[in-house]
């Protein structure tokens, strides 16, 4: 299949973008703060899930999920927080990016709540045992953490969640119709003698034995 290298009709600059979209309201323009106030701290304390956006030295982007019990992200003070690094697939995409480019964006979610909390700043990979011990779970201390020096915090509106019906179970597809992770992974990896069933067993074993 031939793929056109670029989209034929694109917006070229901010002025053109604003002509199409208009300007943000005064409320939107004034909602950004530069520190974790009591509202941000409360939101983070109630959040069991966030996404981490990073980019490498060439600007190639990646988004990665993190999740645990509500409040698993440790707020050190009004300008710093730490995300524990629980066991994963050892690709370490986010941390490798951070080592090359410290810019980071976080999106905190609370199930059932349409508004999200966005936090932007500079990140580093930390291995301070005293700090990491504060984020131990199920008797295990994380080996590493992502420390974030906060530069921006603001609430993002609920329009995307309302349009998607994300928190409305009646809008969800039947489980039988959902994509199967094991099937996709087997098709992409193409390892010999490793079909969907075999990959499924590998995944279930990892979920059962190495969450922490």
N, C-alpha and C positions, 0 to 999 in steps of 0.2 A: 504494500500500500504506500503510495506516494504521499508524503506529508509536507505541506507548505511550511517553509522555515519560519515565517512570521505571520501574525494575524494581519489581515489586510487593512483594517480600519481601527486605529488605536488613538487614545488620548496622548498628546505629545508633551503637555506641561500642566502645571498646577492651575494656571489661569484658565485653560480650556476645561479642566476638570471642574473648577468652580462655576463656570458658566453653565455646566450641565446640572450640577448637584445643588448649587446655592451655598450659602454660608451657614455654619453651625450657630445655634442659638447662644445667647449670653450664658444660660445655664450650663450648656455643654462646654463652652470656652472657659468657664471658671471652676469646673469640677475637679481638675487635676491638682493633687497635692504632692509634696516631695518627701513625705515621711509616713510611717505607719501609725495613724492615730488610733483612738480607741475603737472606732468603727471598723477600720481595716483589721485590727487585731482580733476583734470579735468574729469577723467574717472568716479569717484564716483558722481560728480556733474551731469553727463549726464545719470547715471544709475537709472532706475525705479524699478529694481528687483535684488535681491540677494538670495543666499541660505546660510544658517547657519549650520555648522557642529559642533556638540558637542558630548560629551560622559559623562556617569555617572561615579561614583566612581569605578565601576567594569570594565570600558572600553567599555560598551555597547553603540553603536553609534546611532546617530539620525541626520537627515538632515531636515531642516525646511525652507520653503520659506518666504520671506518678500518682499512687494512691495508697491509702492506709486508713487507720482509724481517724476520725475527725480530730484535728489539731496535731497531726503528725509532723507538720512543718513547724519548726521551732523558731519563734520570734525572739531574737536576742535583745534587741532594743528597737527604738523607733526608726532606725535607719538600716538595720541588718536582720536577715532571716537565714535559716539553714534548712535545706531539703535533704533528708537522709537518703542515701543510696542503698536501697534494698537489693537483694540478689535479682539479677536479670539474665539476659542472654550474653552478657560480657562483650557486646559490641562497643559499649561506652561512647555512643555517638555524641550525646550531649557534652560529656566531659572532654572528649577529644576536641570538640568545637570550642569549648570554653578556654582550653589551653592555647588555642590559636587566636580566639576572638572573644573577649569577655562580655560583649553585649548580650543581654538576655531579656526575654519577655515571658511573663507568667500569667496564666489565666486560671483563677480559682473558681471552682464550682461547688454548689451545695445542692444535693438532690431535692427537687421540688421547687427550688427558687429560680426564677427566670433571670434575675440580675446576676452578673458575674463580677469578680474583682480582678482588675488588670494591674500588674506590678511590673515595672521595667527598671532595669539597672545594669550594674556590672557584676559579673560572677567570678568566682574562683573555686578551685577544687581544694577542699580542706581535709586534713587528717588529724586534727586536734582531738586527742583521745578524751579529754575532759568534756568537750562540747558534744562529741559524738555519743558519749555515754548517756547524755540527757535524752537521746532519741532512741535508746535501746527498746526493742519490742520482742516479746516472747523469749526474753532472756538473751537476746543477741544484739550486740552493738553493731551499727553499720560500719563498714570498713572505711567509707569515705562519705563526704557530704558536699553539697553545692551551696556555698555561701554567697549571698546576694547583698550587695550594697545598693540600697533602694534609691532610685532617682525620681520615679513617678508612680503614683497610685491613683486609680480612679475606678468608679463603678461603670460597668457597661450595661446598657439597657436590655430589656428582656425580649425585644422584638424577634430575634432569631429563634429563641426557645418557643415563643408563642406561635410563630409561623410553622415551625417544625413539629410541634406537639411532642417534644422530646420527653417531657415528664408525664404524658398522658397515656397510660397503658392501653386504652382503647384504640389508640392510633398505631400501636406496635404491630409488626408483622408476626404471623405465627412462627414459632420456633423452627418448624420444619422447613419454612421458606427462607430462613436466614442463611447467609454464606457460612460455609464450614471452614474454620481456620486451618484444621489439619489437611483438608483437601487442597486448599490454596497453597499452603506451605510445601506439601509434597509435590505439587505441580511446578512450583517455582524452583525448589531446590534440586529436583531431578536426581536424587541420589539413588544408586543401584539398590534394588531389593528393599526400598523404603516407600511403601504406598501410603494411602490415606490412613489406613488402620494402624500401621506401624507408627506413623507420625502422631496420631491421636494418643497412642499409649505413651509415647515420649512426653507429650505435652501434659497429659494427666499426671504422670509421675512427677514432673517438675512442679506442677501446681500443688500437688499434695505434699511434697517433701522439701521444697526449697523456696517457699515464700519469704522466709526470713533467714 
